[in-house]
Amino acid sequence: MQRQHYTYYDPVPTVAPPNDDLELQLVWLHLVESSGSELTRADFAAAWLRHIHYMWDEYGRCRWNLRRGVCLDDVGIFENPFHAAMGSPIRSEIWACLFPGDAGSAGYYAALDASLDHGQEGIAGEVFFAVMQSLVLAGSPLREAVDAALRQIPAASETAWALDLVLEAHRQRLEAWTCWQRLLGLHGSENFTHAPLNVALTLWALLYGEEDFEKSILLATNGGYDTDCTAATVGATLGMMPAVSIPGRWKEPIGEGVYLGPGILEVPAPRTLGELTQHTGALIGKLTVKSGIKWVAPHPQVPPDLRGLPGTIELQPLDNSAPVFWSNGELPAAVKAAGGATWHWEVAHQDPSVLICLARSGAKLSIDEKTIVDCPPGQPYVPAPHRCPKESRAYLTPGIGSHALKLKLNSCDAAQEVAVMLTYPDYHLCPWTIEELPHRAQLPASG
C-alpha cells in the first residue's frame, strides 16, 4: 500500500500460477458455452454455488448470501462490506472479447456479472474496463475508449471522481507520481482492494505509461494496492491494442499454460493461452446483443425482519432493548448502541471453528463466561476472515450443545464499526445454528 520500485519480476517465475481473476472468467466462459443466448442473474448465481468455492472478501459474502437465499437483486450489496472492491473490475476482459466493438453489450454483461458480488462502485469498475477494452479491441484509440467508458458509469460515483482526477492531472501534464499522491490523498483506503482507487490507478498507469507495455505494467505494480489486479488489467488492455507489442522477456518466464486453483470446480480449463483464445473467439456472437446497463439499488431492499432467511439468529442487546436478528458479520446498530449483546451458538459437531471479533474501538468476546477474544482498539477495520489481525481471532472446538456468547464493546456508538464472524477453519462463513446451509464449499480456499 505504498510506492514500490520494481524493474522486473522478483522472483522470476517459471509458470503463471493460478489466479482467481482469470479463473472466474473461465467459469463465465463455461457458462456462456453451456447456456443459450441469454444470461440472467440466476445463471450467474448457479455458477457461483457450483463452481466457485473461494471465500475471499466479496466472494465469500456472495456465496453466503446465495446460500441463505437473499434476493438476487440484493445479493451483491446485502451485508457485504466489500461491495466496492476489486473482485469484479478484474474480470472485465471476457465481455470485451465476446463483444469487440460493441461497448453497449460489453457494459451490459459486465454489470450483470458484477451485480452478484458488488454494489455500484464495483459494478462501475467492471463496466468501465469492459467498455474501454471492447473499444480498443476494435481499434479505437485509448483516450477515445476511456472517454466513452467514463460516460457509461454514474457521474456521481467515487469511481468516476477518481478517474476524473487522473484524467485532469494527465491533461495538465502533472508529473506521474504527483498525480499518484493526489489520488491516494483523496481516495486512499485501508482496504487495499478498494475499487475506485485501484480502477483509477489502472488508468493512471495506462495514461502515464504511454502505451509502452513494460513502462505501464511497472507503473501499475509500483503504484501499490491491489497490484495483481491493476497490472493485469493494464497488461490485458495493452494486449488488446494492435499497435502494442508484449516484449519476450515478459512472456517467456510465464509460458503459455493455463492453470486452475483448488477453489474452482467442474470447469474444463483450456491448457494453453492459444486454446483459450480460440475457445473465446468461437463464442463471439452467441449471446444476445444488449444495451442499457442495469444498476443495482444503492441500498438493499431486503425486509428488516430477517427471520425468514436460514442461518438467522436472535441477539439480545446488553441494554435489554428489543432483540434483533442477524446472521454473521457486521453487527446491527441496536447492538452497537447497547455496547454489545448476548446470543447462543448451537453446535452439532466436534469440528474446529474460528471466532472473529473485530471492533475499531475495541471489544471482548466470551463463550460460556470465558473471554476468548480481547480485541484491542485501533485495529484496521477490514472485516474479511482471512485478513483480520491475530488479536481479533480465536481457534476452538466448543463441543456439542448450546453455548452462551457475550460481546462487550468499548463504545456505545451506534455508528461504530464492529463485526463478529463464525467460520470454518478454512475461513468460509459458518451458521450459528444446528441446521447447515446448502451449498457448503467443497474445498478449503487456497492462499
C-alpha positions as CSV (number, residue, x, y, z in Angstrom):
1,M,0.0,0.0,0.0
2,Q,2.9,2.3,-0.8
3,R,5.2,3.1,-3.7
4,Q,7.3,0.2,-4.9
5,H,10.5,0.2,-7.0
6,Y,10.4,-3.0,-9.1
7,T,12.1,-3.1,-12.5
8,Y,11.3,-6.8,-13.4
9,Y,9.9,-10.0,-12.0
10,D,11.1,-10.6,-8.5
11,P,11.5,-13.5,-8.2
12,V,11.5,-14.5,-11.8
13,P,8.7,-17.1,-12.2
14,T,8.7,-20.3,-14.2
15,V,5.0,-20.6,-14.7
16,A,1.9,-18.3,-14.5
17,P,0.3,-19.6,-11.2
18,P,-3.5,-20.0,-10.8
19,N,-5.3,-16.7,-10.1
20,D,-8.9,-16.1,-9.3
21,D,-9.1,-13.1,-11.5
22,L,-8.7,-15.3,-14.6
23,E,-10.4,-18.3,-13.1
24,L,-13.7,-16.5,-12.7
25,Q,-13.6,-15.5,-16.3
26,L,-13.1,-19.2,-17.2
27,V,-16.2,-20.0,-15.2
28,W,-18.1,-17.4,-17.2
29,L,-16.7,-18.8,-20.5
30,H,-18.0,-22.2,-19.5
31,L,-21.4,-20.6,-18.5
32,V,-21.7,-18.9,-21.9
33,E,-20.8,-22.1,-23.7
34,S,-23.3,-24.3,-21.8
35,S,-26.2,-21.7,-21.8
36,G,-28.4,-20.4,-24.5
37,S,-28.3,-16.9,-26.0
38,E,-29.5,-15.2,-22.8
39,L,-27.8,-14.9,-19.4
40,T,-29.6,-13.9,-16.1
41,R,-28.6,-13.3,-12.5
42,A,-30.0,-16.8,-11.7
43,D,-27.5,-18.3,-14.2
44,F,-24.6,-16.5,-12.6
45,A,-25.9,-17.5,-9.1
46,A,-26.0,-21.1,-10.0
47,A,-22.4,-20.9,-11.4
48,W,-21.2,-19.2,-8.1
49,L,-22.6,-22.0,-6.0
50,R,-21.5,-24.9,-8.2
51,H,-18.1,-23.8,-9.5
52,I,-16.6,-21.0,-7.3
53,H,-15.5,-22.1,-3.8
54,Y,-13.3,-19.2,-2.7
55,M,-14.1,-17.3,0.5
56,W,-12.1,-14.2,-0.1
57,D,-13.8,-10.9,0.7
58,E,-16.8,-10.3,-1.6
59,Y,-16.6,-13.9,-3.0
60,G,-17.3,-15.3,0.4
61,R,-20.1,-12.8,1.1
62,C,-21.6,-13.7,-2.3
63,R,-21.7,-17.4,-1.6
64,W,-23.0,-16.7,2.0
65,N,-25.9,-14.6,0.7
66,L,-26.7,-17.1,-2.0
67,R,-26.6,-19.9,0.4
68,R,-29.1,-18.1,2.7
69,G,-31.4,-17.3,-0.2
70,V,-31.0,-13.5,-0.3
71,C,-33.0,-11.9,-3.1
72,L,-30.8,-11.9,-6.3
73,D,-31.5,-8.2,-6.8
74,D,-29.8,-7.5,-3.4
75,V,-27.2,-10.3,-3.2
76,G,-24.3,-8.1,-4.1
77,I,-24.9,-5.4,-1.5
78,F,-26.7,-7.1,1.4
79,E,-24.4,-7.3,4.4
80,N,-21.4,-7.1,2.1
81,P,-18.6,-4.8,3.3
82,F,-16.7,-5.5,0.1
83,H,-19.3,-4.3,-2.4
84,A,-16.8,-1.7,-3.6
85,A,-13.8,-4.0,-4.0
86,M,-11.9,-5.3,-7.0
87,G,-13.3,-8.8,-7.5
88,S,-15.4,-7.7,-10.4
89,P,-13.3,-5.0,-12.2
90,I,-10.6,-7.6,-12.7
91,R,-12.8,-9.9,-14.7
92,S,-13.9,-7.5,-17.4
93,E,-11.9,-8.9,-20.3
94,I,-14.2,-11.7,-21.2
95,W,-17.1,-9.3,-22.0
96,A,-14.8,-7.2,-24.2
97,C,-13.5,-10.2,-26.0
98,L,-17.1,-11.6,-26.6
99,F,-18.3,-8.2,-27.8
100,P,-15.4,-6.5,-29.6
101,G,-16.5,-3.0,-30.7
102,D,-20.0,-3.5,-29.1
103,A,-19.5,-1.4,-26.0
104,G,-23.2,-1.5,-25.1
105,S,-23.3,-5.3,-24.8
106,A,-19.9,-5.5,-23.1
107,G,-21.1,-3.0,-20.5
108,Y,-24.4,-4.7,-20.0
109,Y,-23.0,-8.2,-19.3
110,A,-20.2,-6.7,-17.2
111,A,-22.8,-5.1,-15.0
112,L,-24.9,-8.2,-14.8
113,D,-21.8,-10.2,-13.8
114,A,-20.7,-7.7,-11.2
115,S,-24.1,-7.4,-9.5
116,L,-23.8,-10.8,-7.9
117,D,-21.0,-9.8,-5.5
118,H,-20.8,-6.0,-5.7
119,G,-22.7,-2.7,-5.5
120,Q,-22.4,0.4,-7.6
121,E,-18.7,1.1,-7.3
122,G,-17.6,-2.5,-8.0
123,I,-20.0,-2.6,-10.9
124,A,-18.8,0.7,-12.2
125,G,-15.2,-0.5,-12.3
126,E,-16.0,-3.6,-14.3
127,V,-18.3,-1.7,-16.7
128,F,-15.6,1.0,-17.2
129,F,-12.9,-1.6,-18.1
130,A,-15.2,-3.8,-20.3
131,V,-16.4,-0.8,-22.4
132,M,-12.9,0.6,-22.7
133,Q,-11.4,-2.8,-23.7
134,S,-14.2,-3.6,-26.1
135,L,-13.4,-0.4,-28.0
136,V,-9.6,-0.7,-28.0
137,L,-10.0,-4.3,-29.2
138,A,-11.9,-2.9,-32.2
139,G,-9.2,-0.3,-32.9
140,S,-10.3,2.8,-31.1
141,P,-7.6,5.0,-29.7
142,L,-7.1,4.6,-25.9
143,R,-8.2,8.1,-25.0
144,E,-11.4,7.8,-27.1
145,A,-12.2,4.5,-25.4
146,V,-11.5,5.9,-22.0
147,D,-13.8,8.9,-22.6
148,A,-16.6,6.6,-23.9
149,A,-16.2,4.3,-21.0
150,L,-16.4,7.1,-18.4
151,R,-19.7,8.2,-19.9
152,Q,-21.2,4.7,-19.1
153,I,-20.7,4.9,-15.4
154,P,-22.6,7.1,-12.8
155,A,-21.1,10.6,-12.8
156,A,-21.7,10.8,-9.0
157,S,-19.8,7.6,-8.2
158,E,-16.5,7.7,-6.4
159,T,-15.1,5.7,-9.3
160,A,-15.9,8.5,-11.8
161,W,-14.4,11.1,-9.4
162,A,-11.2,9.2,-9.1
163,L,-11.0,8.6,-12.8
164,D,-11.6,12.3,-13.5
165,L,-8.8,13.3,-11.1
166,V,-6.3,11.2,-13.1
167,L,-7.6,12.4,-16.5
168,E,-7.4,16.1,-15.4
169,A,-3.9,15.6,-13.9
170,H,-2.7,14.0,-17.2
171,R,-4.3,16.8,-19.3
172,Q,-2.4,19.3,-17.1
173,R,0.8,17.3,-17.7
174,L,1.2,16.8,-13.9
175,E,4.1,14.5,-13.1
176,A,3.0,10.9,-12.7
177,W,3.9,10.4,-9.0
178,T,2.5,13.8,-8.1
179,C,-0.8,12.6,-9.6
180,W,-0.4,9.3,-7.7
181,Q,0.0,11.2,-4.4
182,R,-3.1,13.3,-5.1
183,L,-5.1,10.2,-6.0
184,L,-4.2,8.4,-2.8
185,G,-4.8,11.5,-0.7
186,L,-8.4,11.7,-1.9
187,H,-9.3,8.0,-2.5
188,G,-6.9,6.0,-0.3
189,S,-8.3,3.3,1.8
190,E,-7.0,0.9,4.5
191,N,-8.6,-1.9,2.3
192,F,-6.1,-2.4,-0.5
193,T,-8.8,-3.8,-2.8
194,H,-10.9,-0.6,-2.7
195,A,-12.1,-0.5,-6.3
196,P,-12.4,3.3,-7.0
197,L,-8.8,3.8,-6.1
198,N,-7.5,0.7,-8.0
199,V,-9.5,1.4,-11.1
200,A,-8.1,4.9,-11.1
201,L,-4.6,3.5,-10.5
202,T,-5.1,1.3,-13.6
203,L,-6.0,4.3,-15.7
204,W,-3.1,6.2,-14.2
205,A,-0.6,3.5,-15.3
206,L,-2.2,3.3,-18.8
207,L,-2.0,7.1,-19.4
208,Y,1.4,7.7,-17.9
209,G,2.7,4.5,-19.4
210,E,2.2,6.0,-22.9
211,E,1.2,2.6,-24.4
212,D,4.6,1.2,-23.6
213,F,4.0,-2.3,-22.2
214,E,6.9,-2.5,-19.8
215,K,6.6,1.1,-18.5
216,S,2.9,0.7,-18.0
217,I,2.8,-2.6,-16.0
218,L,5.8,-1.4,-13.9
219,L,3.9,1.8,-13.0
220,A,0.8,-0.3,-12.1
221,T,2.9,-2.6,-9.9
222,N,4.9,0.2,-8.3
223,G,1.8,2.2,-7.6
224,G,0.9,-0.3,-4.9
225,Y,-2.5,-1.5,-3.5
226,D,-4.2,-4.3,-5.5
227,T,-1.4,-4.8,-7.9
228,D,-2.2,-8.3,-9.2
229,C,-5.4,-6.6,-10.5
230,T,-4.1,-3.3,-11.7
231,A,-1.1,-4.6,-13.5
232,A,-3.1,-7.4,-15.1
233,T,-5.8,-5.1,-16.4
234,V,-3.1,-2.7,-17.7
235,G,-1.4,-5.6,-19.5
236,A,-4.6,-7.0,-20.8
237,T,-5.8,-3.7,-22.2
238,L,-2.5,-3.0,-23.9
239,G,-2.5,-6.6,-25.3
240,M,-5.8,-5.8,-27.0
241,M,-4.3,-2.8,-28.8
242,P,-2.9,-3.8,-32.3
243,A,-0.1,-1.3,-32.1
244,V,1.3,-2.5,-28.8
245,S,3.7,-5.5,-28.6
246,I,4.5,-7.5,-25.5
247,P,8.2,-7.9,-25.1
248,G,9.5,-11.5,-25.0
249,R,11.3,-11.0,-21.7
250,W,7.8,-10.6,-20.0
251,K,6.2,-13.5,-21.8
252,E,8.9,-16.2,-21.7
253,P,9.1,-16.8,-18.0
254,I,5.4,-17.4,-17.5
255,G,4.9,-19.5,-20.6
256,E,1.6,-20.4,-22.3
257,G,0.0,-22.7,-19.6
258,V,-3.4,-22.0,-18.1
259,Y,-4.0,-23.4,-14.6
260,L,-6.9,-23.6,-12.1
261,G,-6.6,-23.3,-8.3
262,P,-8.4,-25.6,-5.9
263,G,-11.4,-23.2,-5.4
264,I,-12.7,-23.7,-8.9
265,L,-14.6,-27.0,-9.5
266,E,-16.2,-28.7,-12.5
267,V,-14.9,-26.2,-15.1
268,P,-12.9,-27.5,-18.1
269,A,-10.0,-25.2,-18.5
270,P,-8.0,-24.7,-21.7
271,R,-4.5,-26.0,-21.4
272,T,-2.8,-23.0,-23.1
273,L,-3.5,-19.4,-23.9
274,G,-3.8,-20.3,-27.6
275,E,-6.6,-22.7,-26.8
276,L,-8.2,-20.1,-24.6
277,T,-8.1,-17.6,-27.4
278,Q,-9.6,-20.0,-29.9
279,H,-12.3,-21.0,-27.4
280,T,-13.3,-17.4,-26.7
281,G,-13.3,-16.4,-30.3
282,A,-15.6,-19.3,-31.2
283,L,-18.2,-17.9,-28.8
284,I,-18.4,-14.4,-30.2
285,G,-21.9,-13.8,-31.4
286,K,-23.6,-16.4,-29.2
287,L,-25.0,-14.1,-26.6
288,T,-27.8,-11.7,-27.5
289,V,-26.7,-8.1,-28.2
290,K,-27.8,-5.8,-25.3
291,S,-28.0,-2.2,-24.4
292,G,-28.9,-0.2,-21.2
293,I,-26.9,-1.1,-18.1
294,K,-28.9,-2.2,-15.1
295,W,-27.6,-0.6,-12.0
296,V,-28.4,-2.1,-8.6
297,A,-30.2,-0.1,-5.9
298,P,-27.8,1.9,-3.7
299,H,-29.3,0.1,-0.6
300,P,-30.6,-3.4,-0.3
301,Q,-34.4,-3.9,-0.4
302,V,-34.3,-6.9,2.0
303,P,-37.1,-6.6,4.6
304,P,-35.8,-5.6,8.1
305,D,-37.3,-8.8,9.5
306,L,-34.8,-11.4,8.6
307,R,-36.4,-14.4,10.3
308,G,-37.4,-15.9,7.0
309,L,-33.7,-16.4,5.9
310,P,-32.0,-19.6,7.1
311,G,-29.0,-19.0,9.3
312,T,-30.6,-16.0,11.1
313,I,-30.3,-15.9,14.9
314,E,-31.6,-13.6,17.6
315,L,-29.3,-11.2,19.5
316,Q,-30.2,-9.7,22.9
317,P,-28.7,-6.2,23.2
318,L,-27.0,-5.5,26.6
319,D,-29.3,-2.7,27.4
320,N,-32.3,-5.1,27.4
321,S,-33.9,-3.4,24.4
322,A,-35.8,-5.5,21.9
323,P,-34.0,-8.5,20.4
324,V,-32.6,-8.0,16.9
325,F,-32.0,-10.5,14.1
326,W,-28.6,-11.2,12.5
327,S,-26.5,-13.9,10.9
328,N,-22.8,-13.2,10.6
329,G,-20.5,-10.2,10.1
330,E,-21.3,-6.5,10.7
331,L,-23.5,-6.1,13.8
332,P,-26.8,-4.2,13.9
333,A,-26.8,-0.6,15.1
334,A,-29.0,-1.5,18.1
335,V,-26.3,-3.9,19.4
336,K,-23.6,-1.2,18.8
337,A,-25.7,1.4,20.7
338,A,-26.2,-1.0,23.6
339,G,-22.5,-1.7,23.9
340,G,-22.8,-5.3,23.0
341,A,-25.2,-8.3,23.1
342,T,-25.6,-11.9,24.1
343,W,-26.7,-14.9,22.0
344,H,-26.5,-18.7,21.7
345,W,-24.4,-20.9,19.4
346,E,-26.0,-24.2,18.7
347,V,-23.2,-26.8,17.9
348,A,-24.0,-30.2,16.4
349,H,-20.4,-31.4,15.6
350,Q,-17.0,-31.7,17.1
351,D,-15.3,-29.8,14.2
352,P,-13.0,-26.9,15.0
353,S,-14.2,-23.4,14.3
354,V,-12.8,-19.8,14.2
355,L,-14.4,-17.0,16.1
356,I,-13.5,-13.5,15.0
357,C,-14.3,-10.2,16.7
358,L,-13.1,-7.0,15.1
359,A,-14.0,-3.6,16.6
360,R,-12.5,-0.3,15.8
361,S,-12.9,0.9,19.4
362,G,-12.0,-2.5,20.9
363,A,-14.2,-5.3,22.4
364,K,-14.2,-8.5,24.3
365,L,-16.0,-11.7,23.2
366,S,-16.6,-14.5,25.7
367,I,-18.1,-18.0,25.4
368,D,-19.6,-19.7,28.4
369,E,-18.3,-16.8,30.5
370,K,-14.7,-17.3,29.3
371,T,-13.1,-14.5,27.3
372,I,-11.7,-15.9,24.1
373,V,-11.1,-12.7,22.0
374,D,-9.8,-9.4,23.6
375,C,-9.7,-7.2,20.5
376,P,-7.6,-4.0,21.2
377,P,-8.8,-0.7,19.9
378,G,-7.2,0.9,16.9
379,Q,-7.0,-2.3,14.7
380,P,-7.5,-1.7,10.9
381,Y,-11.1,-2.5,10.1
382,V,-11.2,-4.8,7.1
383,P,-13.8,-7.5,8.1
384,A,-12.5,-10.4,5.9
385,P,-12.0,-13.5,8.0
386,H,-8.6,-14.3,6.4
387,R,-7.3,-10.7,6.7
388,C,-8.3,-9.9,10.3
389,P,-5.4,-9.4,12.8
390,K,-4.5,-12.3,15.0
391,E,-5.6,-10.4,18.1
392,S,-9.2,-10.5,16.8
393,R,-9.5,-14.3,16.3
394,A,-9.7,-17.5,18.3
395,Y,-9.5,-21.1,17.2
396,L,-11.6,-23.5,19.2
397,T,-13.6,-26.7,19.3
398,P,-16.5,-25.8,21.6
399,G,-18.2,-29.2,21.9
400,I,-21.7,-30.3,21.0
401,G,-24.5,-28.4,22.6
402,S,-25.7,-24.8,23.3
403,H,-23.1,-22.2,24.1
404,A,-23.7,-18.7,25.5
405,L,-21.8,-15.9,23.9
406,K,-21.4,-12.3,25.2
407,L,-19.9,-9.3,23.4
408,K,-18.9,-6.3,25.3
409,L,-17.9,-3.2,23.3
410,N,-15.6,-0.4,24.5
411,S,-18.1,2.1,22.9
412,C,-21.8,2.6,22.8
413,D,-21.7,4.5,19.5
414,A,-24.4,3.1,17.1
415,A,-22.2,4.1,14.1
416,Q,-19.0,2.3,15.2
417,E,-17.5,-0.4,13.1
418,V,-17.9,-3.9,14.7
419,A,-18.1,-7.3,13.2
420,V,-18.3,-10.8,14.7
421,M,-17.8,-13.8,12.4
422,L,-18.1,-17.5,12.9
423,T,-16.1,-19.5,10.3
424,Y,-14.9,-23.0,9.5
425,P,-11.1,-23.5,9.7
426,D,-10.8,-22.6,6.1
427,Y,-12.5,-19.2,6.8
428,H,-15.7,-19.9,5.0
429,L,-18.6,-18.4,6.9
430,C,-20.4,-20.8,9.1
431,P,-24.0,-20.7,10.6
432,W,-24.6,-20.3,14.3
433,T,-27.4,-22.8,14.1
434,I,-27.5,-26.6,14.1
435,E,-29.1,-26.6,10.6
436,E,-26.3,-26.4,8.0
437,L,-26.9,-24.2,5.0
438,P,-26.9,-25.8,1.5
439,H,-24.0,-25.5,-1.0
440,R,-21.2,-25.6,1.5
441,A,-17.8,-25.0,-0.1
442,Q,-16.3,-28.4,-1.1
443,L,-12.7,-27.4,-0.9
444,P,-10.7,-25.2,1.5
445,A,-9.7,-21.9,0.0
446,S,-6.1,-21.5,-1.0
447,G,-3.8,-18.6,-0.2
